[in-house]
Amino acid sequence: MTSFDSSPTLTVWRTLLALAVVFVMLATTGWTAVHHQRTDGPRQAALAAWGRGSVAGHHLPSANASPHLLARFFASLSAADRDRLADHYPLVVGNLNGAPVTLRYQANQRALEQAAGQEHERLTDPTLNKLGQQDARQTYDRYNTLAQPGRQILAFDPTGTGRVAEVMGDLQRAQHISIVVPGVDTNLMTFQKTDRSYTAPVGMATSLYGAEHTAAPGSHNAVIAWADYTAPAGLGVDAAIGRLAAEGSLRLHSLVDALPGRAPVALFCHSYGSVLCGVAARNLPSRVSDIAVAGSPGMRVENAAQLGTDARVWAMRDSDDWIQDVPHLDVGGLGHGADPVSPQFGARVVAAGAAQGHTGYFAPGTESLHNFAAVGTGEFGSVSCANGGDTCHS
């Protein structure tokens, strides 16, 4: 429960309201928590083959090994052996935190080409109905789009609704690294959009990358569009509890732990992504210097101190964002705790002018994007605080 009003009557009414909101969500979107994604598929077959494989007469390390162990393993190989592994096991190497990032790009290029080929074969299946053909066409087009030359795909897994991550900039030379952590309905097919592109992870990261160059023209920055976790599908039970956030937090930790260099890392967490960042905060590597949340339903704590991190915590919400009407509560695991933009939470609350509701925080020309870019590049003096004050600088 939030701590700024202890009235028993008000507490009861807030609890009832929170439960009512959840049940409305269930009635309109279904019990998404009981619909688990399939875990079989090409990646599972690739992992099994990797487990039986060897290189230079030695068994391959576990795909679940720590990033540091995997980094040492790849460093011990010749360039030819690394290329051979990327070619033979692209769905494994492309997702190994600890493998050289350029090798991961190479492996995922190969994996996407193979996946596109499989979808093309499915397109010619005479037994496929019209809906199946439409799905195969959309999936085929998405794989081809991601496989375009010059794209730096850091992770790709077609299992279930799919997971993917992409890098803008040079991770190895970056002086600042930003990671965009999106919210509900994030998957392989929603990773990139043509219309209102900044509402999807690729557009969010592209907008932020451009804004960071404007904020610090002489700085080398990299931005990661990170959709490499299983996000809730719609506003059902999964969006109201922390299970997927907890699972995703482990993946986020592994990613940050494997990033090259020593550049500080800033997280930009939107909507349910802020729940994930809140759960992850305590165990993230110390190089995470800033955690910024936008349109947050809560971070599963009652105040910023409970996040257990030394990172600066920033929060923003547009005045037209519908998330402000969702009760910020935690009742028996339902809800995500206190409102990060409330004074009692203790975050640095920044302005989100012209953010265009819940999905517009990364729209070009907005105050919200300007503030994100200032945080990402360490230009804190140019951050504009909420309500025209200067409390977010203290």
C-alpha positions in Angstrom: 0.0 0.0 0.0 1.1 3.5 -0.6 2.1 5.3 2.6 0.8 8.8 2.2 -2.7 8.1 3.6 -3.4 5.6 6.3 -7.1 6.0 6.6 -8.6 2.5 6.8 -11.8 3.5 4.9 -9.8 5.1 2.1 -7.5 2.0 2.0 -10.6 -0.3 1.6 -12.0 1.8 -1.2 -8.6 1.9 -3.0 -8.3 -1.8 -2.7 -11.8 -2.3 -4.1 -11.1 0.1 -6.9 -7.8 -1.7 -7.8 -9.6 -5.1 -7.8 -12.4 -3.6 -9.9 -9.9 -2.3 -12.5 -8.2 -5.7 -12.7 -11.5 -7.5 -13.2 -12.5 -5.1 -15.9 -9.2 -5.8 -17.6 -9.9 -9.5 -17.3 -13.4 -9.2 -18.7 -12.2 -7.2 -21.8 -8.9 -8.9 -22.5 -9.0 -12.4 -21.0 -6.9 -14.3 -18.5 -3.6 -13.8 -20.3 -1.6 -15.1 -17.4 -2.8 -18.7 -18.1 -1.8 -18.6 -21.8 1.9 -19.6 -21.8 4.0 -19.2 -24.9 5.4 -22.4 -26.5 9.0 -23.0 -25.6 9.8 -25.5 -28.3 10.9 -24.6 -31.8 14.1 -23.8 -33.8 16.0 -22.3 -30.9 15.4 -25.3 -28.7 16.7 -27.5 -31.4 19.7 -25.2 -31.9 20.5 -25.3 -28.2 20.3 -29.1 -28.2 22.8 -29.2 -31.1 25.0 -26.8 -29.4 25.1 -29.0 -26.3 26.4 -31.9 -28.4 28.9 -29.7 -30.3 32.6 -29.1 -30.0 35.3 -26.8 -31.4 39.0 -27.4 -31.6 38.4 -30.7 -29.8 36.7 -29.2 -26.8 33.1 -29.3 -25.7 31.2 -26.0 -26.1 30.3 -24.2 -22.9 26.7 -24.1 -21.6 24.6 -21.5 -23.3 23.5 -20.5 -19.7 27.1 -19.8 -18.6 27.9 -16.4 -17.2 28.7 -13.6 -19.7 32.3 -13.4 -18.3 32.9 -17.2 -18.8 31.5 -17.0 -22.4 33.6 -13.9 -23.1 36.7 -15.8 -22.1 35.7 -18.8 -24.2 35.3 -16.7 -27.4 38.5 -14.8 -26.7 40.3 -18.1 -26.7 39.2 -19.1 -30.2 40.6 -18.2 -33.5 38.6 -15.8 -35.8 37.9 -18.8 -38.1 36.5 -20.9 -35.2 34.3 -18.0 -34.0 32.9 -17.6 -37.5 32.4 -21.3 -37.8 30.3 -21.3 -34.6 28.2 -18.3 -35.7 27.5 -20.1 -39.0 26.7 -23.5 -37.5 24.7 -22.3 -34.5 23.4 -18.8 -35.3 20.3 -19.0 -33.0 22.7 -19.8 -30.1 25.6 -17.5 -30.8 23.4 -14.6 -31.7 21.8 -14.7 -28.2 24.9 -15.3 -26.1 25.6 -12.5 -23.7 29.4 -12.6 -23.6 30.0 -13.3 -27.3 31.6 -10.4 -29.2 28.8 -8.1 -30.3 30.0 -8.1 -34.0 29.9 -11.9 -34.0 26.3 -11.7 -32.6 25.3 -9.3 -35.4 26.8 -11.8 -37.9 25.0 -14.8 -36.3 21.7 -13.1 -36.2 22.0 -12.0 -39.8 22.4 -15.7 -40.6 19.5 -16.8 -38.3 17.1 -14.2 -39.8 18.0 -15.4 -43.3 17.3 -19.0 -42.4 14.0 -18.0 -40.6 12.9 -16.0 -43.7 13.6 -19.1 -45.9 11.5 -21.3 -43.7 8.6 -18.7 -43.8 8.9 -18.6 -47.6 8.5 -22.3 -47.7 5.4 -22.0 -45.4 4.0 -19.5 -47.9 3.9 -22.1 -50.6 2.1 -24.7 -48.4 -1.2 -25.5 -50.2 -2.8 -26.6 -46.9 -2.4 -23.2 -45.3 -5.6 -21.3 -44.9 -6.0 -17.5 -45.7 -5.2 -16.5 -42.1 -2.1 -18.7 -42.0 -0.9 -17.3 -45.3 -1.3 -13.8 -44.0 0.6 -14.6 -40.9 3.4 -16.3 -42.9 3.6 -13.3 -45.2 3.9 -10.8 -42.3 6.5 -12.9 -40.5 8.5 -13.4 -43.7 8.4 -9.6 -44.4 9.5 -8.9 -40.8 12.5 -11.3 -40.9 13.6 -9.8 -44.2 13.3 -6.2 -42.8 15.4 -7.1 -39.8 18.0 -8.9 -42.0 18.6 -5.8 -44.1 22.4 -5.0 -44.5 23.7 -2.5 -41.9 21.2 -3.4 -39.1 22.9 -4.6 -35.9 20.6 -7.2 -34.4 21.9 -8.1 -30.9 19.3 -10.8 -30.2 16.8 -12.8 -32.2 14.6 -15.7 -31.1 11.5 -16.6 -33.1 10.1 -18.8 -30.3 6.4 -18.0 -29.5 5.7 -14.3 -30.3 9.5 -13.7 -30.6 12.2 -11.7 -28.9 14.6 -9.3 -30.5 17.1 -6.5 -29.7 18.9 -4.0 -32.0 21.8 -1.6 -31.5 22.0 1.9 -32.9 25.6 3.2 -32.9 28.9 1.6 -31.9 28.6 -0.3 -28.6 32.3 -0.9 -28.4 33.3 2.8 -28.8 30.3 4.3 -27.0 30.9 6.8 -24.2 27.3 6.5 -23.1 24.9 3.5 -23.6 21.2 3.8 -23.4 18.7 0.9 -23.3 15.1 1.3 -24.2 12.9 -1.1 -22.2 9.3 -1.2 -23.7 6.1 -2.4 -22.2 3.0 -4.5 -23.0 2.4 -6.0 -26.4 6.1 -5.9 -27.3 7.1 -8.8 -29.6 8.8 -9.5 -32.9 5.9 -8.2 -35.0 5.5 -5.0 -33.0 9.2 -4.3 -32.7 9.0 -1.8 -35.6 6.2 0.3 -37.0 5.8 2.4 -40.1 3.0 4.6 -38.8 3.9 6.6 -35.6 7.2 4.7 -35.6 8.3 6.2 -32.2 5.6 4.2 -30.4 7.5 0.9 -31.2 11.0 -0.1 -29.8 13.0 0.6 -33.0 11.4 4.0 -33.4 11.9 4.8 -29.7 15.6 3.9 -29.9 16.1 5.7 -33.2 14.5 8.9 -31.8 16.5 8.7 -28.7 19.8 8.1 -30.6 19.2 11.2 -32.8 18.2 13.3 -29.8 21.3 12.3 -27.9 23.5 13.4 -30.8 21.7 16.7 -30.7 22.3 17.0 -26.9 26.0 16.1 -27.1 27.2 16.4 -30.7 30.8 15.4 -29.9 29.9 12.3 -27.8 29.9 8.7 -29.0 26.6 7.1 -28.0 24.8 3.8 -28.5 21.2 3.0 -28.0 19.7 -0.5 -27.7 16.1 -1.2 -28.6 15.6 -4.1 -26.2 12.6 -6.3 -26.8 14.4 -9.4 -25.6 12.0 -10.4 -22.9 8.5 -11.8 -22.9 6.1 -8.8 -22.4 2.5 -9.1 -21.3 0.0 -9.4 -24.1 -2.7 -6.8 -23.6 -3.9 -5.4 -20.3 -4.7 -8.7 -18.6 -3.5 -10.4 -15.5 0.1 -10.5 -16.8 0.2 -6.7 -17.0 -1.1 -6.4 -13.4 1.4 -8.8 -11.7 5.2 -9.0 -11.7 5.9 -12.5 -13.0 7.0 -11.5 -16.5 8.9 -8.4 -15.0 10.8 -10.8 -12.7 11.7 -13.1 -15.6 12.7 -10.2 -17.8 14.8 -8.6 -15.1 17.2 -11.6 -15.2 17.6 -11.1 -19.0 18.2 -7.4 -18.6 20.9 -8.1 -15.9 22.6 -10.5 -18.2 22.6 -8.0 -21.1 24.1 -5.2 -19.0 26.6 -7.5 -17.5 27.9 -8.5 -21.0 28.1 -5.0 -22.5 31.6 -4.1 -23.8 33.7 -1.3 -22.4 33.0 0.7 -19.3 30.6 3.4 -20.5 27.8 4.3 -18.1 24.4 2.8 -18.9 21.1 4.5 -18.7 17.8 2.7 -18.8 14.7 4.2 -20.3 11.7 2.2 -19.2 8.3 2.8 -20.6 5.0 1.6 -19.1 5.3 -2.1 -18.0 9.0 -1.8 -18.9 9.3 0.4 -15.8 8.0 -2.5 -13.7 10.8 -4.7 -15.1 13.4 -2.0 -14.4 12.1 -1.6 -10.8 12.5 -5.3 -10.2 15.9 -5.4 -11.9 17.3 -2.3 -10.2 18.7 -3.9 -7.1 20.9 -6.5 -8.9 22.0 -4.5 -11.9 25.8 -3.9 -12.4 27.0 -0.6 -10.9 27.7 0.8 -14.4 23.9 1.5 -14.6 24.0 5.2 -13.7 20.5 6.2 -14.4 17.0 4.7 -14.5 14.3 6.8 -16.2 10.7 5.8 -16.3 7.8 7.2 -18.3 4.1 6.4 -18.1 4.8 4.0 -15.2 2.2 1.9 -13.4 4.7 1.5 -10.6 8.1 -0.1 -9.9 6.9 -2.7 -7.3 8.3 -0.6 -4.4 6.9 2.2 -2.3 9.7 4.6 -2.8 12.9 5.0 -4.8 15.1 4.1 -1.8 13.6 0.6 -1.8 14.9 0.0 -5.4 18.3 -0.7 -3.7 20.3 1.1 -6.4 22.8 3.9 -6.5 21.6 4.9 -9.9 19.7 8.2 -10.3 16.0 7.6 -10.7 14.0 9.8 -13.0 10.3 9.8 -13.7 7.9 11.6 -16.0 4.2 11.4 -17.0 2.3 13.4 -19.6 -0.8 15.1 -18.4 -2.8 13.2 -21.0 -1.4 9.8 -20.1 -4.3 7.4 -19.1 -1.9 5.5 -16.8 -2.6 8.2 -14.2 -6.1 6.8 -13.7 -4.8 3.3 -12.8 -4.6 2.9 -9.0 -1.0 2.7 -7.9 -1.4 -0.1 -5.4 0.0 -3.5 -4.5 -2.8 -5.7 -3.2 -1.9 -9.4 -2.9 0.5 -9.2 -5.8 -1.9 -7.3 -8.0 -0.7 -3.8 -9.0 2.8 -2.4 -9.0 3.1 -0.1 -5.9 3.5 3.6 -5.5 3.4 6.2 -8.3 6.9 7.1 -9.3 6.0 10.7 -10.1 4.4 11.3 -6.7 6.5 13.5 -4.4 6.6 10.8 -1.7 8.3 8.3 -4.1 11.5 10.3 -4.2 12.4 10.2 -7.9 13.6 13.2 -9.9 10.4 14.2 -11.6 11.0 15.8 -15.0 8.8 17.5 -17.6 7.1 15.5 -20.4 5.7 18.4 -22.4 3.9 17.5 -25.7 4.5 13.8 -25.1 1.1 13.0 -26.7 -0.4 10.6 -24.1 0.9 7.2 -23.1 2.8 6.2 -26.2 4.4 9.6 -27.2 7.3 10.0 -24.9 9.8 9.4 -27.7 8.1 11.5 -30.3 10.6 13.9 -32.0 10.5 17.5 -30.8 8.9 16.7 -27.4 10.2 17.9 -24.1 10.1 14.3 -22.9 12.5 13.1 -25.6 14.8 16.1 -24.9 15.0 15.2 -21.2 15.6 11.5 -22.0 18.5 12.6 -24.3 20.0 14.9 -21.6 19.9 12.0 -19.1 21.4 9.6 -21.6 24.3 11.8 -22.4 24.9 13.1 -18.8 23.9 16.7 -19.7 21.9 17.0 -16.5 22.0 20.7 -16.5 19.7 20.9 -19.5 17.0 18.6 -18.0 13.7 20.5 -17.4 12.0 19.6 -14.2 8.3 19.1 -13.8 6.2 22.2 -13.0 9.0 24.5 -14.0 11.0 24.0 -10.8 14.5 22.8 -10.2 14.0 20.0 -7.7 15.0 17.3 -10.2 18.5 18.7 -10.2 19.1 18.2 -6.5 
